[in-house]
């Protein structure tokens, strides 16, 4: 079998929002030979009220470090940043990124990334931001919901932080009947779970039908969210990004 087609005959359900699901995760799965079904379990949208974001945009110089917790957050932040603050405001701040993929997104807007954890993920970024070389206060740019690991960890270390939601995620409430039938019949081999919010929404939508497939988690934080919802991840990425989750699936399948 071609080394680039190691997931040939595997059907993978991608649960990310359609706005950011189609690339790069789907591209990586297709490159590995998988058949991909897209079934978003959350919707992504701008904040209902931009007021809190606009407030921090007018006082970015007060922050020592601005930390981006997702690529989606990068997209929404810079869209609003350029509308409200023009090109100014980040020159005096250090910039931190959750991981490599998010850092690439930041650089695409012409910014330099100063702090990246050696391993992508919430725990790793919290540890990196807790070091003495990271200026405070730290502004965390995040979704309206999701893991509080980073914020809680920094508060426990008495770091000065502020949080603002630069985008919102909301659960999709209706499952596509054909997708549910495929899962119930065992014709979906894998479901990718790439955030805590997606973990909870996936379980809410598909319920016990998830016992008929395998779950691939992108990180320990995401696995913990699955566990809290009553499910265990069959594989967990060791590199907490899209490449990592695809590699984890491939490694599992190559055992047989």
C-alpha positions, 0 to 999 in steps of 0.5 A, a space after each residue: 500500500 502507498 505510504 500516503 494512503 495508510 487510511 485507505 478504506 477508513 471512513 472518518 467523521 470530522 466534527 469541526 465547524 464547517 468554516 474551518 473544518 475543510 482545511 487543513 484536517 480534511 486535506 490531511 485525512 484525504 492525503 492519507 487515503 481516508 473517506 471523510 464525512 463532514 458533520 459539524 457539531 458546533 457553529 462558530 460566529 462573531 461575538 454577539 457583542 463586540 464591546 468587550 473586544 473593542 475595549 481591549 483593542 483600545 488599551 492593548 498597550 496595557 498588556 505585556 503579552 497577548 496569547 492566542 488560544 486557537 487559530 479561529 481566535 486569530 482570524 476573528 481578532 485580526 479581523 476586528 483589530 484592523 477595523 478598530 485599531 488599524 495597524 497599531 496596537 500590538 507593537 509593544 506586546 509580546 505574542 504567545 501562541 497555543 502551538 505551531 498551527 496557531 503561530 502560522 496563522 498569526 504570522 500570516 497577519 504579519 506578526 512575530 510570535 514570541 512564545 510557543 510551547 514546545 508541545 502544542 496544548 493547554 497545559 504546555 502553554 500555561 507552563 510557558 506563560 508562567 515563566 518569568 520572561 513572559 511580561 504581564 498582564 497577559 491577555 487571553 484571546 479565546 472562545 466564549 466557552 471551552 477549557 479553562 485550563 490555561 486561565 485557571 493554571 495562571 491564576 493559581 500561579 498568581 499571574 495577572 491575566 485578563 480574558 476576552 471572547 473574540 468568537 462564539 461557539 454554539 452547539 448544533 442541535 440536530 443530527 443528520 439522520 443519514 450520518 447517525 444511521 451510518 454510525 449506528 450501523 458501524 460504517 464510520 470508523 473514526 470520529 475526530 474530537 478536536 476541542 472540549 466544546 466539540 467533545 461535549 456537543 458530539 456526545 450530546 448529538 450522537 449519544 450511545 451511537 458513538 459506541 459503534 465507532 472509534 474516537 480520536 482526541 487531539 489532546 489530553 484536555 479534550 480526552 478529559 472532556 470526553 471522559 467527563 461526558 462518559 466516553 474514552 478516546 481510543 487514541 490521543 494525539 501526542 502532538 496536539 495538532 491536526 498532523 498529530 491526530 491523523 498520525 494517532 489514527 494511522 498508528 492505531 490502524 497499523 497495529 493490525 
